[in-house]
């Protein structure tokens, strides 16, 4: 959990580098964060994907077609679908990158700890790669 909380700060202050403007971008392109970790530049955003099957299918199709970053959030109410699709993929965990977000109502140390634990459980993962604050204002 301490590792994940460290990512909250990293996600809000990392300032993504612009990279080489002459670089040819493709589905495998990555960006190096200040921590040295590489994050895929392209991925599936699940904001408009509904739970109960739609997001599950979208995640499966994205992974089969080379996408390696999946972006979800507690607010989207589709983390279980994402987790189901990730659980069925025949890839090692370090071959894909999962981003999720802290909901506005879960600001504060104790609430954030509980929220990330619940989100990781819904996703069926041991960890997420990047955990960011969805809205800095909270409720």
C-alpha positions as CSV (number, residue, x, y, z in Angstrom):
1,X,0.0,0.0,0.0
2,X,2.9,2.4,0.7
3,X,4.1,1.9,-2.8
4,X,0.7,2.7,-4.2
5,X,0.5,5.9,-2.1
6,X,3.9,6.9,-3.5
7,X,2.4,6.7,-6.9
8,X,-0.3,9.1,-6.1
9,X,2.3,11.8,-5.6
10,X,4.2,10.7,-8.6
11,X,1.2,10.8,-10.8
12,X,0.3,14.4,-9.8
13,X,3.8,15.8,-10.2
14,X,5.6,13.7,-12.8
15,X,5.2,16.2,-15.7
16,X,5.3,13.9,-18.7
17,X,8.3,14.7,-21.0
18,X,7.6,15.8,-24.5
19,X,9.9,13.1,-26.0
20,X,11.6,13.2,-29.3
21,X,9.3,15.0,-31.8
22,X,10.8,13.0,-34.6
23,X,10.0,9.7,-33.0
24,X,7.6,7.5,-35.0
25,X,4.8,6.6,-32.6
26,X,3.2,3.2,-32.7
27,X,1.1,0.9,-30.5
28,X,4.3,-0.1,-28.6
29,X,5.5,3.4,-27.9
30,X,6.3,4.2,-24.2
31,X,7.1,7.3,-22.2
32,X,9.6,7.2,-19.3
33,X,8.3,8.7,-16.1
34,X,10.7,10.5,-13.7
35,X,10.8,7.3,-11.6
36,X,12.4,5.5,-14.6
37,X,9.3,3.3,-15.1
38,X,8.0,3.1,-18.7
39,X,4.4,3.7,-19.4
40,X,2.6,2.9,-22.7
41,X,1.7,6.1,-24.6
42,X,-1.5,4.5,-26.0
43,X,-4.2,2.6,-24.2
44,X,-7.9,2.0,-23.7
45,X,-9.8,4.6,-21.8
46,X,-12.8,3.0,-20.2
47,X,-14.7,6.2,-19.2
48,X,-17.7,5.6,-21.5
49,X,-17.7,1.8,-21.3
50,X,-20.4,0.5,-19.1
51,X,-20.0,-2.4,-16.7
52,X,-21.9,-5.6,-17.1
53,X,-20.1,-6.8,-20.3
54,X,-19.4,-3.8,-22.5
55,X,-16.2,-2.8,-20.8
56,X,-15.1,-6.5,-20.4
57,X,-15.4,-6.9,-24.2
58,X,-13.6,-3.6,-25.0
59,X,-10.7,-4.6,-22.7
60,X,-10.4,-8.0,-24.3
61,X,-10.4,-6.5,-27.8
62,X,-7.9,-3.8,-26.9
63,X,-5.4,-6.3,-25.3
64,X,-5.8,-8.7,-28.3
65,X,-5.0,-5.7,-30.7
66,X,-1.8,-4.7,-28.9
67,X,-2.9,-2.1,-26.4
68,X,-1.0,-2.5,-23.1
69,X,-2.4,0.3,-21.0
70,X,-5.9,0.1,-19.5
71,X,-7.3,3.3,-17.8
72,X,-10.2,2.9,-15.4
73,X,-11.5,4.6,-12.3
74,X,-13.8,4.0,-9.3
75,X,-16.1,6.7,-10.8
76,X,-16.6,4.7,-14.0
77,X,-18.0,1.7,-12.1
78,X,-16.4,-0.8,-14.5
79,X,-13.3,-2.0,-12.6
80,X,-14.8,-5.5,-12.1
81,X,-15.2,-5.9,-15.9
82,X,-11.7,-4.7,-16.5
83,X,-10.4,-7.1,-13.9
84,X,-12.3,-10.0,-15.4
85,X,-10.8,-9.3,-18.8
86,X,-7.3,-8.9,-17.3
87,X,-7.7,-12.2,-15.4
88,X,-8.4,-14.1,-18.6
89,X,-5.6,-12.6,-20.7
90,X,-2.7,-14.9,-21.4
91,X,0.0,-12.3,-20.4
92,X,2.3,-11.9,-17.5
93,X,1.3,-9.1,-15.2
94,X,4.3,-6.9,-16.2
95,X,3.2,-7.0,-19.8
96,X,0.3,-4.6,-19.3
97,X,-0.2,-1.3,-17.4
98,X,-3.2,-0.5,-15.3
99,X,-4.2,3.1,-14.3
100,X,-7.1,3.8,-11.9
101,X,-8.2,6.8,-10.0
102,X,-9.2,7.9,-6.5
103,X,-12.8,9.1,-6.4
104,X,-13.5,12.6,-5.1
105,X,-15.3,11.3,-2.0
106,X,-12.3,9.2,-0.9
107,X,-9.8,12.0,-0.2
108,X,-7.9,11.7,3.0
109,X,-5.4,9.1,4.2
110,X,-7.7,6.5,5.7
111,X,-10.4,6.8,3.0
112,X,-7.7,6.6,0.2
113,X,-6.2,3.5,1.8
114,X,-9.5,1.8,1.9
115,X,-10.4,2.9,-1.6
116,X,-7.2,1.6,-3.2
117,X,-7.6,-1.7,-1.4
118,X,-11.2,-2.1,-2.7
119,X,-10.2,-1.0,-6.3
120,X,-7.3,-3.5,-6.5
121,X,-9.6,-6.2,-5.2
122,X,-12.3,-5.3,-7.9
123,X,-9.6,-5.4,-10.5
124,X,-8.4,-8.8,-9.2
125,X,-4.8,-7.6,-9.2
126,X,-2.0,-7.5,-6.6
127,X,-1.2,-3.9,-7.6
128,X,-2.0,-1.1,-10.0
129,X,0.8,0.6,-12.0
130,X,-0.5,4.2,-11.5
131,X,-3.0,5.5,-9.0
132,X,-4.0,9.1,-9.5
133,X,-6.4,11.6,-7.9
134,X,-9.4,11.9,-10.2
135,X,-10.4,15.4,-9.0
136,X,-8.2,17.5,-6.7
137,X,-11.2,19.2,-5.0
138,X,-12.9,16.2,-3.3
139,X,-16.4,16.5,-2.1
